[in-house]
Amino acid sequence: MKVLIMGGAGMIGQKLLNLILKNKKLKNEEITEITLFDIIESPYPLNSSIPIKTKSGDISDPKTSIDLISSKPDIIFHLAAIVSGQAEQEFDLGWNINAKGSWSLFEAIRHKGDNYCPRVVFTSSIAVFGAPFPEKIPDDFFTTPLTSYGAQKAISELLLADYSRKGMVDGISIRLPTICVRPGKPNLAASGFFSGIIREPLNGKEAILPVSDEVRHWHATPRSAAGFLIHAAEIDTSTLNNRITLNMPGLSVTVKEQIEALGRVAGNDVVKLIKYKPDPMIQKIVAGWARNFETKRAIQLGFKAENNFDEIIKVYIEDDLNHKT
Amino acid sequence: MKVLIMGGAGMIGQKLLNLILKNKKLKNEEITEITLFDIIESPYPLNSSIPIKTKSGDISDPKTSIDLISSKPDIIFHLAAIVSGQAEQEFDLGWNINAKGSWSLFEAIRHKGDNYCPRVVFTSSIAVFGAPFPEKIPDDFFTTPLTSYGAQKAISELLLADYSRKGMVDGISIRLPTICVRPGKPNLAASGFFSGIIREPLNGKEAILPVSDEVRHWHATPRSAAGFLIHAAEIDTSTLNNRITLNMPGLSVTVKEQIEALGRVAGNDVVKLIKYKPDPMIQKIVAGWARNFETKRAIQLGFKAENNFDEIIKVYIEDDLNHKT
């Protein structure tokens, strides 16, 4: 069983790598080789018992995908993408990487020959949805993205579904919730504070809360995200009836509930490190985001996320606090 | 006001041309030039008071779109497509024409310069939906196409929406019902009988009904389709709040109701020309098709279709019976 992780240098790619190395198997088969691909060189543990190769390149060049599948990986995790903010500013780059890059991968697989039909797990995003929403988004809600990133993800989903329906690929697309608590340094993403108000105080640092604590959002841990990817790789896709795109489960909580959980887990002195400093621009962006999902199908199919925010904080503490990431 | 009709040789392209020639104006402005584009030479009336040009070519070649917009048409009706059955059989051709062709058009417009931002009316299809459906499909129902044609239409919708959101194009996508009564000769489309059982008897010929008369389907006349296109060209797209894709109104009737209407309009001797001859393959295909839609938004926005099937038959008699098409 050969595994290819595209976007292997990213945070979720690394979490996935670690989970695969821990499990050693996929679909009950021994993993014999892991290839990590990204635009940069992907880090990996030097003491791995499974051989790990790294490749770097640009997936907007069709030759890159042709090269990546030359060794016929059995399972391909496609996490490679330009992030939302950059795709919005650099229109061509976003479309080239996030849409044409996916398309090139599916085309390379289709043209490989020898009945090569690997499982492709594509990580999509709740950015395929655009406000206004119902309070709780059902599984059959339409995609009206309000960012180019969301449009590129929605288009990649449709491509993968059609190539899969035709038997050219064995695809599944999973739409991840916002990942929380995101380890590492604060970044400039508008969503950054959802993780920041937990991570920074736990590290003894101040964190800025730019929105009202009544804001509700949709979360899952990096550990759950890696679990979704593994489960998507192992699922029997013939049961999906050509509806291969799934909203992943998550936890819908308000910022107030996040902060209360932080108090329970780490005490009130830690909570005091959160400083409320309203930012109208971030407030406006966040107001356009989905707050809650039904995810009936994914739950039925056995995808699992956290049940309360205390658990989300504990996962961060176990997996990332005081770890180098 | 310059108008470009892509797919101008097709049945709806011709109906649209005739309606434009009759109206002489769009958005209250005189039409000064009409260009008809198709893969073949488009027919047009020689006695037109408005200058008509024709062009033919292949929209999968990006140069074609660059040439088509060189004269900066103010309104572009994009109806050009490979039909459903052919797109399913010829995978590359379908994707090249129906998806990459649309994309090339939007790219050509984006790169034209001089703040060129024409209205683009894109004709999409209810083929973006795939069974199972609710009995009546709401406006916010998701797109899970079960044909490559449907996937290509859904992707073109998403592209047009993102280019429009970015102010590069002024787009609107309309999803047409099955067009009934389709004039002309019987064709091999699985949906052909919906028109055939009306058109052939009215022309004194036998027609085959391959499905049960309990089958329900979603119809609008060619006249309504042309009307939708004109209305979409004239609508204020700023009121659409970036949700530029609309399910068009139509009439949901059973085959039995179609036949009863034919009896009322043309008498029982005409009805006797319909012969029931079950075809399991067509029955299976038709079972996967949408039966009814809510179309609340389109109705609110002033799109209008027929209210009963008698009217649909009368439109055929007025517009097409005994006319060369």
Interface residues (C-beta under 8 A of the other chain):
Chain A: F91 G130 D139 D140 F141 F142 T143 T144 P145 L146 S148 A151 A154 I155 L158 L159 A161 D162 R165 K166 N242 R243 T245
Chain B: F91 G130 D139 D140 F141 F142 T143 T144 P145 L146 S148 A151 A154 I155 L158 L159 A161 D162 R165 K166 N242 R243 T245
